Amino acid sequence: MPDDEHQIMRTLAEYGQCWDGGRLDEWAGLFTEGARLDVAGRTIDGREAIRSYMATVQANGGPGLHVTSNAVVDVDGDGTATAASTYVFVRPTDSGPVVAAAGGYRDELLADDGRWRFSRRAISILSVRDGSSGG
């Protein structure tokens, strides 16, 4: 597959673009059929189960905006890869946008049917324990 790292970066970006745009079928297609999602202490197995679960926790794909950054991709050369990135999810409010969530993604990806898809995505949610600001 030409330029695997570029294609993986595209998959990482499409995750937010598809979800924020309400294109949930296209978003679900970023996962392999047997994908696993780890989030909020839960593990969800299978593309359709992941789509159904996420539709309940982020109703209708938004409204909001995912910003993904600091991605580091390692291609293993055998049709598998790993990636680590950070994210911020912003929601609109009457007083302006607010950060609704922030954290990290840890991904395993698989070259599948001509494109890179998530075979596993672990989402961590940043929490502030003592109320102090970070640096």
Salt bridges, closest charged atoms under 4 A:
GLU14 OE2 - ARG10 NE 3.30
GLU14 OE1 - ARG115 NH2 2.68
ASP20 OD1 - HIS66 ND1 2.65
ASP25 OD1 - ARG51 NH2 3.02
GLU26 OE1 - ARG23 NE 2.84
GLU33 OE2 - ARG47 NH1 2.68
ASP38 OD2 - ARG120 NH2 2.63
ASP45 OD1 - ARG36 NE 2.73
ASP107 OD1 - ARG121 NE 2.61
ASP112 OD2 - ARG117 NE 2.82
